[in-house]
């Protein structure tokens, strides 16, 4: 066993801290005043009558309103004048904010516009993006984006984009049109869709970004500095003149009606349609999949504080998870996709420790633990409530959900509660506290979690942060229903980071400690009994006057994972060279080295191979190429990795392709295809008579979208995974008959293969459902 003493961990952290101090000291004089915040101010003009939102700025109110221009490049030339002119105007009635933008273009025929589906990834098109900071706290706000087709995308911004909730949906309008001088667009944003201060201040934070996809050019009205994004509201300009407005919605009731059926065949596990329906037994069974309930009741307690309630919550329209193959010893992370949990999710974003791929190695609150089983099956939600917003100088989040019992996986009916309070301090920093609780119905078993979190930002690019949490649970001594032994101590999780991250230079250290007995029923904690230290350094130089290359990225990172006795269990060394081209393409070469040790045999292909306990070292060579998202064929066309000496003697090839193909102006296809092929020598094979053994995985996630217009949208997803002997199809028709209200028609089918004698590996399921929502505003 290899040891990494605690003093070495401290040395890494201390050395990184000293280097960061040196970096800050060297650049502080320049960076301290390197800000664009408030350098420009636009004034909104009050009007009496609403505007017809048609994408054409030909009304008299547009012609007489003040016009603002002067957009500046962030890329490719920071601070340079935009190559195409953009101008905008802002007007408002007592109920609605209107923003009109004219995006002039010297070659209108080359404007790129393909997406019509709401909340699609509009980075593939030319776009106009508006951000609004209604509280002018320089941290939290709203993002509204559209393309030349008037497709809508909106998001909630929390903590300067540290959490960006792109699944947030509200009622607003955008209409665009392509003209002979470029394209124009009109935004109509009701004040009732925003949270605004009780008192009317002297201005809001405000900015506009224009992206010209064919040129790979991003321009901003105000916040053009590299190292920042449009979501970092500390850099935006000001919007003044808004006064005497109707601050919004008081009550919204949004019921739903669901009709349909589900049919299950070859199920032998005794599961039920619903618990009261009785067992299915063997053979086929058809279940009623109809229901009705309250999608949401939204009550505006104050203009800045909102309460949401839900009853018999349904998620039939939620997109299916991508098929994944787990090649590690620890569980995979799947993101939240359900609308109720995504709205306002930024407030509840606590205790997240990121890994090198931008995912999460720990997440203290992960809402997928509510209403979904470990096998990703839905658990009925009886009812729930949530309060989010600002009060008494705090950002508050309170959530309570009650679920039914799920007999198939022996999951008890449970009550889940979350409380989060955050306080803004200094210019761009926050401190907060949180409490999580799960109570098992019908027993005395419980799990509770409390902690604190802080994030400090200095000198624009220098940040220090961390969090600490302690868990508590019932034990066998005081709870006969619990099979867990009550133990003192060893129930903490702590994490932190020290980081300098600018456009040119990145230096940081992050760390994570999870005790053996830490328990979190509401979070994603894939590995306990660990101590991690993760130093990283990177450089991002931009060659001058190079017509082909925009930026190089060179980085190195090393992840050390130890047990509670400070014995090294896993070490991964990451190196990388990335080339970002002027045309938007990207190439990366990312070799890795890995060390792994474990005390229990490891296998994820039963009956084929098994890796005995021990210590193993190997390395892999990897490369990927990604095309500019504005191309007809875009996305990651190849991601290849070759592992040499895989677990001390095997070989492993991994190939992934994720192209996006724009077939027509209304049809796109996205194909994600992955192949994992591993070969092991005889000593790792269960059958010792063979020379080699291994596995070959094929995973397909293909999506075809055809959109008749911005209201009639269709998508078809086809999935295949030979590792789990599964293939499935999901078809969805979405008619948005008015903003915020939808009709869905959803068809799902999942099938399992049969073995050599014709016995299915699992049940086959088929579901057809129609869902209608309709909102009533008061």
N, C-alpha and C positions, 0 to 999 in steps of 0.2 A: 504494500500500500504506500502511495506517495503522499507526503505531508506538505502542507503549505502553512507555516506558522502564522499566528495572528499578527505578529510583528511585521511580517511581509505584507499582509493586507494593509496594515496601517501605513507602511512605507509607501505603497502604491498610492493610497489616498492622499497622504501628505505631500508626496512629490507632485502629484497632479495639481493639488491645491496651490503649491508654490508656483508652478508653471502658469496656472490661471491668473494668479496675482500679478505675475510678470507681464502676461498678455494684457491684463486690464490696465496696469500702470503705463504700459507703452502706448496704449491706444486711447486711454480715457480722455485726454485733452481734446482729441478730435471727435470721439464718439459721443461725448457727453452732450454736445450741442448738435449732433447729426440727427435731426428730426424734422419731419415735415408737418407735424401736428399744428393745426390752426393757421398755417401760412396763407390759406385761401378761405374765403367765406362766400357762399352763395346765399341769396335772399329769395325766399318763397313769397310769391304774390298771392294775396287773397282774392278769390273770385266768388261770384254769387251763385252761378249755375254750374251743374256738373258738365264734364266734357264727354263727348262721344268718343270712346276709345276705339279707334280704327287704325292706328299706326301712322296716320297722316297728321302732321302738325300744321294744319291749314286754318284752324280757328283763329279768330281775332285775338283771343286771350294769349295764345302762343306767340303771336307776332308782337304783342306789346309787352310781354314779360321779359325781364332782363335775361340776356344770353351769356353763357359762360363757356370758355374754350381753354386753349393753352395746355393741352394734354402733353405729358412728358413720358419718354420711354423708360421702362425699367430694363427691358430686354428688346433688342440686342445691345443697345448703347445706353447705359444708365445716364439719365439727365439730358439726353438729346431730344430735340423736338420730334414729335410723332410724324411718321411719314405720310399719314392720312389725317385730315382734319376731323375733329369731333367737337360738337357743341351741344349744350343741354340747357333746359329751362325747367323751373319748378314753380307750380301753382297749387293752390289747395282751396277746397270748400271747407265748411265746418265738419264734414264727415270723411273726406277723402284727400289723400295726397297724390298729386299727379306729377310725373316726371317725364318729360319729352326729350328724346335724344335723336340727333341726326348724325349718322356715321358716314361721312363722305368717303368715297372710294374712287380712285382714278381708273379702276378696272372692275366695274360692277359685275361683269360676267364671271369673275373669278371668286366672288363671295361664296363661302362654304356654308351650307345649311342643309342638314340631313335629319336631325333628331326632332321628333314630334311628341315623344312620350314624356309626360310630366316627371320631373326629377331625374331625367336621364343625365348621363355624363356629357354635359355640353362642351367639355374641353375639345371635342372633335370638331366644333363649329366656330365660326365667328360669334362673338358674344359681347353683350353689354352687361356689366355687373354693378349693382348699386348696394352699398352698405349704409345702414342707419344705426346710430347709437343714440337712442331716445333719451336715456338717462345721462348721457354725456359723461359716463364714468370711465371712458377710454378702455373698457374691457369687454362689455357685453352688448350684443346688438343683433341685427337682422341682415341677412344677405338675400338679395333678389337678383336673379339672373335670367336672361332670355337670349334667344338667337334670332336670325332674320325670319324664322318661321313663327315667332311668337311663343315658342315652347317655354314653359315656366319651370324654374327650379328655385326653391327657397331653402333657407337653412337658418338655424339658430346658432349664434356665435356666443361661446362662453369662454371667459378667461383668455381673450385675444386669440381665439381659435385653438386653444389647447384642447377644447372639445368643440367639434363642429357637427351639429346634428342636422344632416342633410335629409333626414326622413320627416322633419317637421313640415306640416302642410297647413296653410291658412288660406283664407279667401282673399284673393287679389286678382288683378287682370294684367295681362301684357299682350299687346297686339303689335305686330311688326309688318313691314312691307319693304320689298326691294324696289328701288327706283332707278332712274337713269343716272343718278349722281351718287349712288351708294345704297344705304338702307336707313330706315328710321323706325323708331319704336316708341310706344307710349306705355308707361306703367300707371296703374290706378291702384293705390294701396289704401284700403279703408283704415281709419284710425282705430277702429274696433279690433283690427287684426294685430295691433301692436300694444305693447305695454308702455305706458307713458307716465311720467311723474305726476303726482297729485297736483303739485304746484307747477305752473308754467315757467320755465326758465328762459334764459336769453339765447338758447340755441341747442342744436343737436350736433353730434358727430356725423359726418357725411362724406362720402367719396364715390367716385365712379371709375370703373376700369373698363377699357376696351381691349379685346383680343382679336388680332387679325391672323387667322390660323395659317393661311398660305405663306405668310411671311414669318411665322413664329414670333410675332411681335406683340408685346404687352405694354399698353400705355395707361397712365393714370392721370386723373385731374390733380391729385395731391400726392398720395403716398407712393412715390416712384422708387424709393430707395431699395437697393438689393439687400437681401437678408430679411426682408419683411414681406408679408403677404397682405392682400386686401382685408383679411380677417383681423389683422393686428390693428385694432382701432385706436391705439395710442398714436398712430401716424396720420390719421385722416384729417380732412378739413372740417369746416363748420357750415351748418345750415341755420339761418336765422329767419325771423319774420313770422314764425308760426305762433298763432295766439287765438284764443277763444274758439277752441275746437271741441267737438263732442268726443269725450275720451273713451267712448266705446261701448262694446257689448256688455250687457248686464247678465244675460242668461241665454244659453244655447242648449237645446235638447236635440240629440241626434240618435233616434232609435234605428234599429235595423230589423229586417225580416230575411230569414234564410230558409230556403227550401231545397230538398234534394234527398239523395240516398247514397249509401255506401254498401258495397258488396265485397265480402271476404270469402275466399276459398282456401281449402287445404289448411285451415287453422286447427291445431290440435292442442293448444295450450289452455283451453278453457277460458279465454278472455271474453269480454262482453262488449255489446254496442255501448251501453251505459250500464253501470253497476246494477240498476234495477231491472234490466232486461233479462237477466239470467245468462248462463253459459251458452256459448255457441256449440261446443262439442266439435265433432269432425264434419267434413264436407263443406257445403256452402251455406252462407247466411247473408240475408239482406237486412240492413239496418236503416231506420229512418234518420236522416241527417238534417232534419228541419229544426229550426229554432227561431226564437225572437228574443230581443233584449234591447238594452241601451248601450250603444257604442260609447257614447260619452254624454254626460251632462256637465256643461261648462258654466261656472258661475264666477263672475268677476267681483271678488270681495271688495277690492279697491282697484283703481286703474293700474296698479303695479303688482297685485296679488290675485291669483286665480285658483279656484278649486275645481277639480275634475272628479266626476263619479262615473262608475261603469257597473253594469249589471249583466250577468250571463255573457261576458265578453267573448266575442267570436273573432277568429283570425283566419277564416277560410280563404281570404284573398291574399294572404301573405305569401311572398315568393318562397319557393322551396330552397333548402340549403343545397349548396354544391356538394356533389359526392367527393369524398376525400379518402385517401388511404393512409393509415397511421403507420409510419415506419419507425416510430420512437417507442420508448417504454412508458411514455406518459400521455395523458389524454390530449386530444386536439381542441383548439379553441374555435368556436363558431360564433359569429357576430349576431347581435339582436336584429331582427327584421320586423317585429310586430309593432304596428303603428302606435298603440296606446303607450307602450313602454318607451318608444323612441321620442315622443313629444316631451320636451322638457328634460330629456335625459342628461343634458350637460350639467344641471344642478347636482345630479346624483353621481357624477363622474368623480369617484374618490378612489384613492389607493391603487393607482395604476402604475406598474413597473414595466416599461417597454423593453422589448428585446431588439436584436439587431435587424429583424425583418419588419419592424413597425407593428408587431402584434402585441401580445401581453403574456408575460410569464407569471404575472399575478394581477388580480383585479378583485378588490375587496367587495364590490357590489357589481354583480353581473345579472341583469334582470332575466336572463334565460333560465336561471334557477327557479323562477316562479312560473308555474303553468306549463313546464316542459320537463319530461322525465330524462334520466341519463341517456336513454336510447332515442331521445328527441321526439317522443310521442306526446301529443297534447294532453294536459291534465285540465279538466274543466275548472274555470274560474267562476266562483259564485258571485262575487262583487268586489269592488275596490274603490279606493278614493285617493286623491293626490292633491296637495297644495304646493304651488311653486310661485316664486316671485320675490319681491323685495318688501321688507318691512323693518322699521326701526334701524335702518342703516345696515341690515343684513340681507344676504341672499339666502332664501330658505327653500328647503325641499322636504316634504313629508309624504310618505306613501304607506298605504295599508291595503293588503290584498288577502282575500280568503279563497282557498282552493278546496276542491272536493278530494275524496280519497281515490287513489288510482290502484285498483286491486291487482292489475296485471303485473306491476313491478313492486307491489307491496309498499306503496308510498302513502303515508297517512295524510288525511285532511290536515291542512296547516294554515296558520296565519302568519303573514310576513309583514314586517314593519321596518321602515327606514326613515331616519331623521338626519338631515344635513343642514348645517348653518355655516356660512362663509362671510368673512368680513374683509372688505377692501382696505388695504393700508398702503401708505406711501403712494407712488405714482402708478405702479403696475404690479403690485404684490398682493397676496391674499393669505389669510390664515383661516382655519376652520376646524370644526369638530363634527363627529358623526356617531350614530348609534344604529345598529342593525339587530333585528330580533326575529327568530322563528320559533313558534310554539306549535308542537305536534298535537293535533286534536285527539281527544280520547286517551291522553297519557300525560305524564308529568315531564316528558322529555322536551328540552328546549336548547337553543343555541343563541348566545348573545355576543355582541361584538361592539366595542367602543374604541374610539381613537381620535387622534388629531392629525392635521395636515397643514403644511405651510409651503408656499412658493414665493420666493423673492427674486425680483428682476432688477438688475442694476446696469448702468452704462449700455443700455439698449440690447446687448447681446450676452451679458453675463447673468446667469441664474443659479440659484441655490435652492434646493427644495427637498422635501421628504415627508414621510408619514409614519405613524406608529399606531398599532392596534393590538388590543388584548381581547382574547375570547374567553367566554365562560359557558359552561354546559352542565346539564344534569349528569350525575354519575350514579353508578350502581348502588352506592351507599344510601343515597337519598331519593332515588327514583327507580323502583322495581321495573318500570317499563323500558329503562335504558340498559343496553348491553355494553355500555362504555364505562370504564372504570374512572372514577373521579381522581384526578391527579393534581397536585399543587405545582404551580409554575410551568415552565416550558410551553407557554401558550401565547407567545408574542409573535408579531410580525412587524419588522421595521424595514424601511427602505429610504434611500436618498440619492441625490445627485449633486454634482458640482459641474457646471457646464459653461463654456464659451462657444458660441455658435453664430458666426457671421457668414457672409457670402464667401469669404476667402478662407477662413480658418475655423476649425472645430477641434476643441480639446475638452475632454470630460472624463469623469469617473462616476459610475453609479454602483450602488450596492443594495443587496437584499438579504434579509435573514428571516427564515421561517422556522419556528420551533417545532419540535416533534409533535406536540399535543395541540398545536393551533388548529382550531376548527372554525370553518366559515361556510355555513349552509347556503348563504346568499351570494357567494363569490366564486371565482375560478382560481383555485390554488392547485396547480397540477402536481406539485412536488413539495413535500414537507421535509423537515429535518435538514435544511440546507443553509449555506452561507455563500452568497455570490458576490464577486467583485468584477466589474466590467470597465476597464480603462479603454479609451478610444482617442485617436488623433487623426485628423484629416486636413488636407489642403485642397482648395478649389481654385486654382489659378485660371485666369482668362487671357489667352493670347491676344495681343493687340493686332488689329487689322488683318485678321486671318479670315479669309472668305469661306472656309470650310468648317473650322472648329470654333465653337463658342466657349467651351469651358472643359477643363480637365478636373477630375475628382480622384484624389489619391488618399486612401485611408487604411488604417490598421486598427484592429480591435481584438482584444483577448478576453474571453469569458472564463472565469474560474468558478466552479461549483464545488463546495466542500460540504462534508457532513458536520454535525454538531461537535465533533472531536477535531475539527480542522484538518481532516484527511481529504485530500483531493479525490473527487469522484469523476468530474468531467472538466475538460479543458478544451476550448475551441478557439483557434486562432483564425481571424478573418483578415485577409488582405484584399485590396480591391483597386482596380484602375478603371475609371469610367470616362468615356469621351462623349460629350454632348455636342452634336453637330449644329451648324447654323440652320439647317433645314428641319430641325426638330427630331431627327433620329438620335438614338443613343446606343452605344456599345459598351459592354462591361466585361472585364475579366476578373474573376473573384476566386482565387485559390484559397483553400482552407486546410488547416490541420486539426486533428481531433484525437483526444485521449478519453477513454471511457473505462470505468471499472464498476463492477457490481458483484454482489454476493449470491444472487439467485439466478438460475438459468433464464435466458431470454429467448423467446420465440414469438413470432406473430403469424406463423404458418404451421399450425399443428400437424404433426405427422410427417413433416418433410425435413425440417432442419431445426437444430437447437444449438444455441451458443452457450457453452458452459461458463460458470462464474470465472472471473479473472480480470486482468487489465489488458486493454487493447489500444493500439495506436494506428492511425492511418491518415492519409491525406486525400484531398480531392481537387480536381481541376474543373473549373466551371466558367462558362461564357454565355452571354445572352445578347440579343440584338432586338431593339424596339423601334418601330417605325413611327414617324410623326402622326399624331391622331387625326390630322386633317386629310390624310391620304385616303384613297378609295380602299386600299388594304392597309390597315394600321394595326397597332398593338404589338405584343411580344410575339415575334414570329419564330424565335427559337430560344430555348433556355436549356443548356446541356451541362451535365455534370458527370464526371467519371471518378469514382472512388477507388483508390488503389490500396490493396491490403485491407479491405473492408472487414472489420472485426477480426483482424489478425490473420487474414488468409483468403478472404473472399474478394470478389469484384462486384461492383455495383454501378450501373448506368442509369441515369435519370434524364429523360427528355420531356420538356413541356413546351407546348405551343398554344398561344392565346390570341390568334388573329381576329380582327374585326373587319368585316367585309361590307362595304356600302353597295348593295346590289342595285338599288334604285333610290330615288329621293324619298320613297316611302318604306323601303324594305332594307333591313340590315340583318346580318348574321354574325354571331359571336360564337367562336368554337374554342373550347378549352380541351386539349387532348394531352394526356400525360402517360408516359410509359416508365415503369420501374422494372429493371431486370437485374437480378442478383444471382450469383453463382457461388457456392460454398464447397470447400474440399471435403473429402470423405469423413474426416474426423468430426465435422459439424453436421453430418447427415444422420438422420434417424436410421435409415437403411444403410448399414455399413458395407453392403455388397456393391454399391454404386461408386463410381469415381467422383462424381459431382452431383449436387442437388441445388435447388434454389426456387426462384419464383419469377414470374413475369406478370406485372399488373398492367391493365389497360383501364384508364379512367377517362370518360367522356362527359363533358357538360356543354351541350350545344344549345344555343338560344336563337330563335328566329323571330324577328319583330316585323309586323306589317301594320302600319298606322294609316288609316283612311284619311284622318285629319287630326287636329289636336284634341278632339273629343272622343273619337272612336279609335281605340287602341287594342291591338292584339299581340300576344306573345305565346310562343310554344317552346318549351324546354324539354330536351331529350337527354337522359342520363344513362350511363352504362358504367358498371364497376364489376369486373370479373373477380376481384378479390372477395367481395361480399355476395357474389352471384346475384347481382341485381341489375335490372334495367327499369326505367320509369319514364313517364311522359306527364308533363303538366301543361295544360292549355288554358289560357285566360283571355277573356274578352272584357274590356273595361270601357264603359260609356260614362263619361263625365257630363251629366246632363245640366249641372250648374256647379259653380265653384264650391268645392268642399263636399259635394254629394255625388254618389256613384251607383251605377249598376254593374255587377260582376256576374259573369258566367264562367265557372271554373270546373275543369275536368282533370282528375288525377288518376293515374294508374301506375301501380308498382308491382313488378313480378320478380319472383325468385326462380333460379334455375333448378333443375332436378339432378339428382346424382345418377350414377351408372345403372341403378335398378329402378329409376323413375320416381323416387321419393323426393318431394320438394325440400329445399333447404329452409324454406320459411313460407309464410302465408302470402297469397296474392291479393291485392286490394284494388278496388276501383271506386271512385267517388265522383258524383256529378252534383253540383250545387249552384244555385243562383242566389245572389245577395243584393239587397237594395237598402241604401241608407238615405235618409231625408232629414235635413236640419230645420229646426224651428228656432228663430232668433227673437228674443224679447228685449 
